[in-house]
Amino acid sequence: MSVIERLGVVVLLLLSMMLATSCANFSQPKSDHLARGPNAYTDGNVPPESMQPPQDVSPEKSPVDPLYLRTQADYHFTLGEAYSLEGFVDKSIDEFKLTILYDPTSGHVRLRLGAEYLKKGLISEALAQIETSVKDHPEADDGHLLLGGLYATLKMYEKAQVEYESIIKNNPQNRDVYLHLGALYAEQQKYQLAIETFKKLTGDKDAENAHLPYYYMARIYQDQKNVKKAEENYKMSLEIKPDFEDGVMALSHLYEEASKKKEMVSLLETYQDKHGPSERAADALGRVYLENEDFNKALRQFEIIEASDSTNLNVKVKVALILIEQKDYPRATTKLKQILAQAPDSDKIRFYLGAIYEEVKDYDSAIEQFAKIPSSSSFYAEAIVHGSYLYKMTGHLPDAVKMIETAIETNPDNEQFFALYASFLHEEKSYLKAVKMLEKAVEKFPKSEQLVFFLGSMYDKVGKRDDTIRSMKAVLTLNAEHAQALNYLAYTYAEMGDHLGEAEELARKAVSLKPEDPYIQDTLGWVLFKEGQYSNAIQTLELAFRIKSDESIIAEHLGDAYYRFQLPAKAKVMYQKAVEFEKDEENIQKIRSKITSVDKIPSVPTGRMPASE
């Protein structure tokens, strides 16, 4: 942002602020009751005549009677001001034009008319009115100042400089013109001239706006990356006017750019304590506190902003997220509901609310929120995953399947949906349906390791062992270090009693990738058992059992190894543990038959699924 913009040389605002006065001519003395002032509605500078057209003007009264013209001019000017304040720009323009009709020499009204034209973006019309005003009243500083500001905004720098210098020539005590002239120099990157101009205003610290020259010089130094001089001038500005918010925020930004976060925080905290609360300071402080994970302090700052602007949804979201981080779920829920009341279509907020309900185990409410998120939302996929999982977890597996089937119809390009669908079908033991679905999914996503792996495991469920092997090899083609595919293929070979040497290599590679996985350790132990390496098998299976001592298949395999190594007592203990942890009734009966025959004949299990299943 240029120095001109920072100075606020926005002609529209200047006109609106400086020209809200009566329609008196500039030629009138300032002691006159119609003299200009900052606000015609608060400083008593109102026309002395009635604001309404006189009701008793006789037909024979001359149409050029001065009193009549003045009354009409005042009336239309007042209407123009009223319309302007209410935002009716077109009506305001019409009234000011009528005012000029009755008082064509009023330079002030032309400036007001120019301001209204600027609101509509009619630059040429605005410029024409302001230039006419200055031409008719060359002695009026305000006209030159505003015309210079408009020229500067239009980047007509030479013309702007002429206007400012004419003010200095007629009234060298006008401090405002030096501020604008300095800004003009800075806009043209004539930084030394700009600083010299601003320095002309630094002699009197008791003067009105004595802090501004230091502030503007600091902005120039900051743009030039001269941190030291920028800091000095900001501090001087704040020494003169400690409650100068723009100066505080600019200095805090300088500290932030210079990685002086401590100085930044100290400055803003001091300002908040002495002159706050300030929304801008609160926003900056809140951001730093969040970065430092000081959530309590951040929350207090964002609550300052929220108290000032209850419609600021961005701040409400920040407050809600902090409350979530603090696990203050009741207040976070209330805050999110407030946001949804203002923005019912906010999918992000609805997702956050559903996540809170899930966290506090209000699963029905969580599912309700997740289900309301539309398929067009970036949160849709996560909402489906969470919602369908919660259906499954609460015993509503058919609803989970229905939700994921609908999601696939809506978003058939989401790979994750197919994987989740496969897991639900596995849970339902709908293996054939899962195979058909996954075959189509793999055609659509041939490079998906997850889907190809799922398909291989489903082939195993329906007895298609050759297809299982083919699928697991396909996974390893995609990713040679896919530990679960290595494990599954090794276990399949072990169950077949075939390719045992290759199975051992596969299992050992899987163990090297995931040494703490008890199921992979079990697979290696089972391969060694099948190879007749009973001692090594026992060591490996004992490790697997230590990692996970509540898994039936691991306990059973260890029991088999003990039995083959002629340790029947230990084998019986493991078989009993296997029965304790087994849920499938058919498998329980098989293990019990081993217990009853442990002292009679060896029992070698066959046809079992891998431990990971």
C-alpha positions as CSV (number, residue, x, y, z in Angstrom):
1,M,0.0,0.0,0.0
2,S,1.4,3.4,-1.0
3,V,2.1,6.2,1.5
4,I,-0.7,8.2,-0.1
5,E,-3.2,5.4,0.6
6,R,-1.8,5.1,4.2
7,L,-2.2,8.9,4.7
8,G,-5.9,8.4,3.8
9,V,-5.8,10.6,0.8
10,V,-9.0,9.1,-0.4
11,V,-10.8,12.0,-1.9
12,L,-14.2,10.6,-1.3
13,L,-13.6,10.3,2.4
14,L,-12.0,13.6,2.7
15,L,-14.9,15.3,0.9
16,S,-17.4,13.5,3.0
17,M,-15.6,14.5,6.3
18,M,-14.6,18.0,5.4
19,L,-17.5,19.3,3.4
20,A,-20.5,18.5,5.6
21,T,-21.2,22.2,6.0
22,S,-23.6,24.8,4.9
23,C,-23.8,26.2,1.3
24,A,-22.1,29.5,2.2
25,N,-19.6,31.0,-0.3
26,F,-15.9,30.7,0.4
27,S,-15.7,34.4,0.1
28,Q,-17.6,34.8,3.4
29,P,-15.4,35.5,6.5
30,K,-14.8,32.6,8.9
31,S,-16.5,34.5,11.6
32,D,-19.7,34.4,9.7
33,H,-22.4,32.1,11.2
34,L,-22.2,30.0,8.0
35,A,-18.5,29.4,8.3
36,R,-17.3,25.9,7.4
37,G,-16.9,23.3,10.2
38,P,-16.2,19.6,10.6
39,N,-19.9,18.7,10.7
40,A,-22.8,20.9,10.0
41,Y,-25.1,18.9,12.2
42,T,-23.0,19.0,15.4
43,D,-21.2,22.4,15.4
44,G,-24.1,24.7,15.2
45,N,-23.2,25.8,11.6
46,V,-26.7,25.5,10.2
47,P,-28.5,28.0,8.0
48,P,-30.4,30.6,10.1
49,E,-33.4,30.5,7.8
50,S,-36.2,27.9,7.9
51,M,-35.2,24.5,6.3
52,Q,-38.5,24.5,4.4
53,P,-39.4,26.7,1.5
54,P,-41.4,29.7,2.7
55,Q,-45.1,29.1,2.5
56,D,-46.0,32.7,2.1
57,V,-44.0,33.8,-0.9
58,S,-46.4,36.0,-2.8
59,P,-46.8,35.6,-6.6
60,E,-45.6,39.0,-7.2
61,K,-42.2,38.4,-5.4
62,S,-39.3,38.7,-7.7
63,P,-37.9,35.3,-8.8
64,V,-34.4,36.8,-8.3
65,D,-35.0,38.0,-4.8
66,P,-31.8,37.2,-2.8
67,L,-33.8,36.0,0.2
68,Y,-35.8,33.6,-1.9
69,L,-32.7,32.3,-3.7
70,R,-30.9,31.8,-0.3
71,T,-33.9,30.0,1.1
72,Q,-34.2,27.6,-1.8
73,A,-30.4,27.0,-1.8
74,D,-30.4,26.2,1.9
75,Y,-33.4,23.9,1.5
76,H,-32.0,21.8,-1.3
77,F,-28.6,21.7,0.3
78,T,-30.1,20.3,3.5
79,L,-32.0,17.7,1.5
80,G,-28.8,16.8,-0.3
81,E,-26.9,16.3,2.9
82,A,-29.8,14.2,4.3
83,Y,-29.9,11.9,1.3
84,S,-26.1,11.6,1.3
85,L,-26.1,10.4,4.9
86,E,-28.9,7.9,4.1
87,G,-27.0,6.5,1.2
88,F,-29.3,7.8,-1.6
89,V,-26.5,9.1,-3.9
90,D,-28.6,9.8,-6.9
91,K,-31.1,11.9,-4.9
92,S,-28.3,13.7,-3.2
93,I,-26.7,14.6,-6.5
94,D,-30.1,16.0,-7.8
95,E,-30.4,18.2,-4.6
96,F,-26.9,19.5,-4.8
97,K,-27.4,20.4,-8.5
98,L,-30.6,22.3,-7.6
99,T,-28.6,24.0,-4.8
100,I,-26.1,25.2,-7.5
101,L,-29.0,26.3,-9.6
102,Y,-30.0,28.8,-6.8
103,D,-26.4,29.5,-5.6
104,P,-24.1,29.0,-8.6
105,T,-21.2,30.7,-6.9
106,S,-21.0,28.3,-4.0
107,G,-17.7,26.5,-4.3
108,H,-18.5,24.4,-1.3
109,V,-21.6,22.9,-2.8
110,R,-19.6,22.0,-5.9
111,L,-17.2,20.1,-3.7
112,R,-20.1,18.2,-2.1
113,L,-21.5,17.4,-5.5
114,G,-18.0,16.2,-6.5
115,A,-18.0,13.9,-3.5
116,E,-21.3,12.3,-4.5
117,Y,-20.1,11.8,-8.1
118,L,-17.0,10.0,-6.7
119,K,-19.3,7.6,-4.8
120,K,-20.8,6.6,-8.1
121,G,-17.3,6.3,-9.7
122,L,-18.0,9.3,-12.0
123,I,-14.4,10.6,-11.9
124,S,-14.7,13.1,-14.7
125,E,-17.8,14.7,-13.3
126,A,-16.3,14.9,-9.9
127,L,-13.1,16.4,-11.2
128,A,-15.0,19.0,-13.2
129,Q,-17.0,20.2,-10.1
130,I,-13.9,20.4,-7.9
131,E,-11.8,22.2,-10.5
132,T,-14.6,24.7,-11.0
133,S,-14.8,25.3,-7.2
134,V,-11.0,25.9,-7.0
135,K,-11.1,28.2,-10.1
136,D,-13.9,30.3,-8.6
137,H,-12.4,30.3,-5.1
138,P,-8.6,30.2,-5.4
139,E,-8.2,31.5,-1.8
140,A,-9.9,28.4,-0.2
141,D,-7.3,25.9,1.1
142,D,-9.9,23.1,1.3
143,G,-10.5,23.2,-2.4
144,H,-6.9,23.0,-3.4
145,L,-6.3,20.3,-0.8
146,L,-9.1,18.1,-2.1
147,L,-8.2,18.8,-5.8
148,G,-4.6,17.8,-5.0
149,G,-5.8,14.7,-3.3
150,L,-7.9,13.7,-6.3
151,Y,-5.0,14.4,-8.7
152,A,-2.8,12.3,-6.5
153,T,-5.3,9.4,-6.5
154,L,-5.4,9.7,-10.3
155,K,-1.5,9.7,-10.3
156,M,-1.5,13.2,-11.8
157,Y,1.4,14.0,-9.6
158,E,2.6,17.3,-11.1
159,K,-0.9,18.8,-10.9
160,A,-1.3,17.6,-7.4
161,Q,2.0,19.3,-6.4
162,V,0.8,22.6,-7.9
163,E,-2.3,22.5,-5.8
164,Y,-0.4,21.8,-2.6
165,E,2.3,24.4,-3.3
166,S,-0.4,27.0,-3.9
167,I,-1.7,26.4,-0.4
168,I,1.8,26.7,1.1
169,K,2.3,29.9,-0.8
170,N,-0.9,31.5,0.6
171,N,-1.0,29.8,4.0
172,P,2.4,28.3,5.0
173,Q,1.0,27.5,8.5
174,N,-1.4,24.9,7.1
175,R,0.0,21.6,8.5
176,D,-2.3,19.3,6.5
177,V,-0.8,20.3,3.2
178,Y,2.7,19.2,4.3
179,L,1.4,15.8,5.2
180,H,-0.2,15.4,1.8
181,L,2.8,16.8,-0.1
182,G,5.1,14.5,1.8
183,A,2.8,11.6,0.8
184,L,2.9,12.7,-2.8
185,Y,6.7,12.7,-2.8
186,A,6.7,9.2,-1.2
187,E,4.3,7.9,-3.8
188,Q,6.8,9.0,-6.5
189,Q,9.6,7.3,-4.5
190,K,11.1,10.7,-3.8
191,Y,11.8,9.5,-0.3
192,Q,14.3,12.1,0.8
193,L,12.0,14.9,-0.3
194,A,9.1,13.2,1.5
195,I,11.1,12.9,4.8
196,E,12.3,16.5,4.6
197,T,8.7,17.6,4.1
198,F,7.5,15.6,7.1
199,K,10.4,16.9,9.2
200,K,9.1,20.5,8.8
201,L,6.2,19.5,11.0
202,T,8.2,17.9,13.8
203,G,9.2,21.1,15.7
204,D,6.1,21.5,17.7
205,K,5.0,18.4,19.6
206,D,2.0,20.2,21.1
207,A,0.5,21.0,17.7
208,E,-2.6,19.2,16.4
209,N,-1.7,15.8,14.9
210,A,2.0,16.3,15.9
211,H,2.4,12.5,16.0
212,L,1.5,12.0,12.3
213,P,4.8,13.2,10.7
214,Y,6.8,10.7,12.7
215,Y,4.3,8.0,11.8
216,Y,4.6,8.6,8.1
217,M,8.3,8.8,8.2
218,A,8.4,5.5,10.0
219,R,6.2,4.0,7.2
220,I,8.7,5.1,4.6
221,Y,11.7,3.8,6.6
222,Q,9.8,0.5,7.1
223,D,9.2,0.2,3.3
224,Q,13.0,0.8,2.9
225,K,13.7,-2.0,5.4
226,N,15.4,0.5,7.7
227,V,14.1,-1.2,10.9
228,K,16.0,0.9,13.3
229,K,14.8,4.3,12.0
230,A,11.3,3.0,11.5
231,E,11.1,1.8,15.1
232,E,12.5,5.2,16.4
233,N,9.9,7.2,14.6
234,Y,7.0,4.9,15.5
235,K,8.0,5.2,19.1
236,M,8.2,9.0,18.8
237,S,4.7,9.0,17.3
238,L,3.4,7.0,20.2
239,E,5.3,9.1,22.8
240,I,3.3,12.1,21.6
241,K,0.0,10.2,21.2
242,P,0.1,6.9,23.3
243,D,-3.4,5.9,22.2
244,F,-2.6,6.1,18.5
245,E,-3.9,2.7,17.3
246,D,-2.5,2.9,13.8
247,G,1.0,3.6,15.2
248,V,0.7,0.7,17.6
249,M,-0.4,-1.7,14.9
250,A,2.3,-0.5,12.4
251,L,5.0,-0.9,15.0
252,S,3.7,-4.4,16.0
253,H,3.9,-5.3,12.3
254,L,7.4,-4.0,12.1
255,Y,8.4,-6.2,15.1
256,E,6.7,-9.2,13.5
257,E,8.6,-8.7,10.3
258,A,11.8,-8.5,12.3
259,S,11.0,-11.7,14.2
260,K,10.7,-9.7,17.5
261,K,7.7,-11.5,18.7
262,K,8.3,-10.7,22.4
263,E,8.5,-7.0,21.7
264,M,5.3,-7.3,19.5
265,V,3.4,-9.0,22.2
266,S,4.6,-6.6,24.9
267,L,3.6,-3.6,22.8
268,L,0.1,-4.9,22.1
269,E,-0.6,-6.2,25.6
270,T,0.4,-2.8,27.0
271,Y,-1.9,-1.0,24.6
272,Q,-4.8,-3.3,25.4
273,D,-4.3,-2.7,29.1
274,K,-4.0,1.1,28.9
275,H,-6.1,2.0,25.9
276,G,-8.1,-1.1,24.8
277,P,-10.0,-3.1,24.1
278,S,-8.9,-2.9,20.5
279,E,-10.2,-5.3,17.9
280,R,-7.1,-4.9,15.7
281,A,-4.8,-5.5,18.7
282,A,-6.9,-8.5,19.8
283,D,-6.7,-10.0,16.3
284,A,-2.9,-9.7,16.2
285,L,-2.5,-10.9,19.8
286,G,-4.9,-13.8,19.3
287,R,-3.0,-15.0,16.3
288,V,0.4,-15.0,18.2
289,Y,-1.2,-16.7,21.2
290,L,-2.5,-19.4,18.9
291,E,0.9,-19.9,17.4
292,N,2.3,-20.3,20.9
293,E,-0.6,-22.6,21.8
294,D,-1.6,-20.3,24.7
295,F,-5.3,-21.0,24.1
296,N,-6.6,-19.2,27.2
297,K,-5.1,-15.9,26.2
298,A,-6.0,-16.3,22.6
299,L,-9.6,-17.0,23.6
300,R,-9.8,-13.8,25.6
301,Q,-8.6,-11.8,22.7
302,F,-11.0,-13.3,20.2
303,E,-13.9,-12.8,22.7
304,I,-13.0,-9.1,22.6
305,I,-13.6,-9.1,18.8
306,E,-16.8,-11.2,19.1
307,A,-18.2,-8.9,21.8
308,S,-17.7,-5.9,19.4
309,D,-19.0,-7.7,16.3
310,S,-21.4,-10.5,17.0
311,T,-21.8,-11.1,13.2
312,N,-18.1,-12.0,12.7
313,L,-18.3,-15.7,11.9
314,N,-14.6,-16.1,11.4
315,V,-13.9,-15.1,15.0
316,K,-16.7,-17.3,16.3
317,V,-15.1,-20.2,14.5
318,K,-11.7,-19.5,16.1
319,V,-13.4,-19.3,19.5
320,A,-15.1,-22.6,18.8
321,L,-11.9,-24.3,17.7
322,I,-10.1,-23.1,20.8
323,L,-12.9,-24.5,23.0
324,I,-12.6,-27.8,21.2
325,E,-8.8,-27.8,21.7
326,Q,-9.4,-27.2,25.4
327,K,-12.0,-30.0,25.4
328,D,-14.7,-27.6,26.6
329,Y,-17.2,-29.4,24.5
330,P,-20.4,-28.0,26.0
331,R,-19.3,-24.4,25.2
332,A,-17.9,-25.4,21.8
333,T,-21.2,-27.0,20.9
334,T,-23.1,-23.9,21.9
335,K,-20.8,-21.7,19.8
336,L,-21.0,-24.0,16.8
337,K,-24.8,-24.0,17.0
338,Q,-24.8,-20.2,17.1
339,I,-22.7,-20.1,14.0
340,L,-25.0,-22.6,12.2
341,A,-28.0,-20.4,13.1
342,Q,-26.3,-17.6,11.2
343,A,-24.8,-19.8,8.5
344,P,-26.9,-22.9,8.2
345,D,-25.1,-24.0,5.0
346,S,-21.7,-24.1,6.6
347,D,-20.5,-27.7,6.0
348,K,-17.3,-27.1,7.9
349,I,-19.2,-26.1,11.1
350,R,-21.6,-28.9,10.7
351,F,-18.7,-31.4,10.5
352,Y,-17.0,-29.9,13.6
353,L,-20.3,-30.2,15.5
354,G,-20.6,-33.8,14.4
355,A,-17.0,-34.5,15.5
356,I,-17.8,-33.1,18.9
357,Y,-20.9,-35.3,19.3
358,E,-18.8,-38.3,18.3
359,E,-16.1,-37.3,20.8
360,V,-18.7,-37.1,23.7
361,K,-20.3,-40.4,22.5
362,D,-23.6,-38.8,21.4
363,Y,-23.5,-41.0,18.3
364,D,-27.0,-40.4,17.1
365,S,-26.5,-36.6,17.0
366,A,-23.1,-37.1,15.3
367,I,-24.6,-39.2,12.6
368,E,-27.4,-36.6,12.1
369,Q,-24.9,-33.9,11.5
370,F,-22.7,-36.0,9.2
371,A,-25.7,-37.1,7.2
372,K,-26.6,-33.4,6.5
373,I,-23.3,-32.6,4.7
374,P,-24.0,-32.5,1.0
375,S,-21.9,-34.5,-1.6
376,S,-20.6,-31.2,-3.0
377,S,-18.8,-30.4,0.2
378,S,-15.1,-30.9,0.7
379,F,-16.1,-32.5,4.1
380,Y,-18.4,-35.0,2.5
381,A,-15.9,-37.9,2.3
382,E,-14.9,-37.6,5.9
383,A,-18.5,-37.2,7.0
384,I,-19.4,-40.5,5.2
385,V,-16.5,-42.3,6.7
386,H,-17.4,-41.1,10.2
387,G,-21.1,-41.5,9.9
388,S,-21.1,-45.0,8.4
389,Y,-18.5,-46.1,11.0
390,L,-20.7,-44.9,13.8
391,Y,-23.7,-46.7,12.3
392,K,-21.6,-49.9,12.3
393,M,-20.2,-49.3,15.8
394,T,-23.7,-48.8,17.2
395,G,-25.0,-52.0,15.8
396,H,-26.7,-50.5,12.7
397,L,-24.6,-52.3,10.0
398,P,-27.4,-52.2,7.4
399,D,-27.6,-48.4,7.8
400,A,-23.8,-48.2,7.4
401,V,-23.9,-50.2,4.2
402,K,-26.8,-48.1,2.9
403,M,-24.9,-44.9,3.6
404,I,-21.8,-46.0,1.9
405,E,-23.7,-47.4,-1.1
406,T,-25.4,-44.0,-1.5
407,A,-22.0,-42.3,-1.2
408,I,-20.6,-44.5,-4.0
409,E,-23.5,-43.7,-6.3
410,T,-23.0,-40.0,-5.6
411,N,-19.2,-40.0,-5.7
412,P,-18.0,-43.1,-7.7
413,D,-14.5,-41.7,-7.9
414,N,-13.7,-41.9,-4.2
415,E,-11.5,-44.9,-3.7
416,Q,-11.9,-44.8,0.1
417,F,-15.6,-45.5,-0.2
418,F,-15.0,-48.8,-1.9
419,A,-12.5,-49.9,0.7
420,L,-15.0,-49.0,3.5
421,Y,-17.8,-50.8,1.7
422,A,-15.6,-53.9,1.4
423,S,-15.0,-53.9,5.2
424,F,-18.7,-53.6,5.8
425,L,-19.5,-56.5,3.5
426,H,-16.8,-58.5,5.2
427,E,-18.4,-57.7,8.5
428,E,-21.8,-59.0,7.1
429,K,-20.0,-62.0,5.7
430,S,-21.3,-61.1,2.3
431,Y,-18.1,-62.4,0.7
432,L,-19.5,-63.1,-2.8
433,K,-21.0,-59.6,-3.0
434,A,-17.7,-58.1,-1.8
435,V,-15.8,-60.0,-4.5
436,K,-18.1,-58.7,-7.3
437,M,-18.0,-55.2,-6.0
438,L,-14.2,-55.2,-5.5
439,E,-13.6,-56.7,-9.0
440,K,-15.3,-53.6,-10.5
441,A,-13.5,-51.3,-8.1
442,V,-10.1,-52.7,-9.0
443,E,-10.9,-52.2,-12.7
444,K,-11.6,-48.6,-11.8
445,F,-8.6,-48.2,-9.5
446,P,-6.0,-50.8,-10.8
447,K,-3.2,-49.1,-8.8
448,S,-5.0,-49.2,-5.5
449,E,-2.9,-51.4,-3.2
450,Q,-5.7,-51.3,-0.6
451,L,-8.5,-52.5,-3.0
452,V,-6.4,-55.2,-4.6
453,F,-5.4,-56.5,-1.2
454,F,-9.1,-56.5,-0.1
455,L,-10.0,-58.4,-3.2
456,G,-7.3,-61.0,-2.6
457,S,-8.6,-61.6,1.0
458,M,-12.2,-61.9,-0.2
459,Y,-11.1,-64.5,-2.8
460,D,-9.7,-66.4,0.1
461,K,-13.0,-66.2,1.9
462,V,-14.8,-67.8,-1.0
463,G,-12.2,-70.5,-1.5
464,K,-10.4,-69.0,-4.6
465,R,-6.9,-69.5,-3.3
466,D,-5.2,-69.2,-6.7
467,D,-6.9,-65.8,-7.2
468,T,-5.8,-64.9,-3.7
469,I,-2.2,-65.6,-4.6
470,R,-2.5,-63.7,-7.9
471,S,-4.0,-60.6,-6.1
472,M,-1.3,-60.6,-3.4
473,K,1.4,-60.8,-6.0
474,A,-0.3,-57.9,-7.8
475,V,-0.1,-55.8,-4.6
476,L,3.6,-56.6,-4.2
477,T,4.1,-55.5,-7.8
478,L,2.6,-52.2,-6.9
479,N,4.5,-52.0,-3.6
480,A,7.2,-54.6,-2.9
481,E,7.3,-53.6,0.8
482,H,3.6,-54.0,1.5
483,A,3.9,-55.9,4.8
484,Q,0.4,-57.2,4.9
485,A,0.5,-58.7,1.4
486,L,3.9,-60.3,2.2
487,N,2.3,-61.8,5.3
488,Y,-0.8,-63.0,3.6
489,L,1.0,-64.6,0.7
490,A,3.5,-66.3,3.1
491,Y,0.6,-67.6,5.3
492,T,-1.3,-68.9,2.2
493,Y,1.7,-70.8,1.1
494,A,2.2,-72.3,4.6
495,E,-1.4,-73.4,4.7
496,M,-1.0,-75.0,1.3
497,G,2.3,-76.7,2.4
498,D,3.8,-75.4,-0.8
499,H,6.6,-72.9,-1.7
500,L,7.7,-73.0,1.9
501,G,11.1,-71.6,1.2
502,E,9.6,-68.7,-0.6
503,A,7.1,-68.3,2.2
504,E,9.9,-68.0,4.8
505,E,11.5,-65.3,2.7
506,L,8.3,-63.4,2.4
507,A,7.5,-63.8,6.1
508,R,11.0,-62.6,7.2
509,K,10.8,-59.6,4.9
510,A,7.4,-58.7,6.5
511,V,8.9,-59.1,10.0
512,S,11.8,-56.8,9.1
513,L,9.2,-54.1,8.0
514,K,6.9,-54.6,11.1
515,P,8.8,-56.4,13.8
516,E,6.2,-55.5,16.5
517,D,3.3,-56.9,14.5
518,P,2.2,-60.1,16.4
519,Y,0.3,-61.5,13.4
520,I,3.3,-61.3,11.1
521,Q,5.5,-62.9,13.8
522,D,2.8,-65.6,14.0
523,T,3.0,-66.2,10.3
524,L,6.8,-66.6,10.4
525,G,6.4,-69.0,13.3
526,W,3.8,-71.0,11.4
527,V,5.9,-71.2,8.3
528,L,8.8,-72.5,10.4
529,F,6.5,-75.1,12.0
530,K,5.4,-76.2,8.5
531,E,9.0,-76.6,7.6
532,G,9.6,-78.8,10.6
533,Q,11.8,-76.2,12.4
534,Y,9.9,-76.7,15.7
535,S,12.5,-75.2,18.0
536,N,12.7,-72.0,15.9
537,A,8.9,-72.0,15.5
538,I,8.4,-72.1,19.3
539,Q,10.8,-69.1,19.8
540,T,9.0,-67.0,17.2
541,L,5.5,-68.0,18.3
542,E,6.3,-67.3,21.9
543,L,7.4,-63.8,20.8
544,A,4.1,-63.3,19.0
545,F,2.2,-64.5,22.1
546,R,4.1,-62.1,24.3
547,I,3.1,-59.2,22.0
548,K,-0.6,-60.3,21.9
549,S,-1.6,-62.8,24.5
550,D,-5.3,-62.6,23.9
551,E,-5.4,-63.9,20.3
552,S,-6.8,-67.4,19.8
553,I,-5.0,-68.4,16.6
554,I,-1.5,-67.4,18.0
555,A,-2.2,-69.4,21.2
556,E,-3.3,-72.4,19.1
557,H,-0.3,-72.3,16.8
558,L,2.0,-72.1,19.8
559,G,0.2,-75.1,21.3
560,D,0.7,-77.1,18.1
561,A,4.4,-76.2,18.2
562,Y,4.7,-77.3,21.8
563,Y,2.9,-80.5,21.0
564,R,5.2,-81.4,18.1
565,F,8.2,-80.6,20.3
566,Q,6.8,-83.1,22.8
567,L,5.7,-80.6,25.4
568,P,2.1,-81.8,25.9
569,A,1.5,-79.9,29.2
570,K,2.4,-76.6,27.7
571,A,0.4,-77.4,24.5
572,K,-2.7,-78.1,26.6
573,V,-2.3,-74.7,28.4
574,M,-2.1,-72.9,25.0
575,Y,-5.1,-74.8,23.7
576,Q,-7.1,-73.8,26.7
577,K,-6.2,-70.1,26.1
578,A,-7.1,-70.5,22.5
579,V,-10.6,-71.7,23.5
580,E,-10.9,-68.8,25.9
581,F,-10.3,-66.2,23.2
582,E,-12.0,-67.8,20.3
583,K,-15.4,-66.5,19.3
584,D,-16.3,-68.8,16.4
585,E,-18.1,-71.9,17.7
586,E,-16.8,-74.2,15.0
587,N,-13.2,-73.3,15.8
588,I,-13.8,-73.8,19.5
589,Q,-14.9,-77.4,18.9
590,K,-11.8,-78.1,16.8
591,I,-9.5,-76.7,19.5
592,R,-11.3,-78.7,22.2
593,S,-10.8,-81.9,20.3
594,K,-7.1,-81.2,20.4
595,I,-7.2,-80.8,24.2
596,T,-8.9,-84.2,24.6
597,S,-6.5,-85.9,22.3
598,V,-3.3,-84.2,23.4
599,D,-2.0,-87.4,25.1
600,K,-3.0,-89.7,22.3
601,I,-2.2,-88.6,18.8
602,P,-0.6,-85.5,17.3
603,S,-3.0,-83.0,15.9
604,V,-1.9,-80.7,13.1
605,P,-4.4,-78.0,12.2
606,T,-5.3,-77.4,8.6
607,G,-7.4,-75.0,6.6
608,R,-7.2,-72.1,9.1
609,M,-7.2,-68.5,8.1
610,P,-4.1,-66.4,8.7
611,A,-3.8,-65.0,12.2
612,S,-4.3,-61.5,10.8
613,E,-7.8,-62.5,9.9
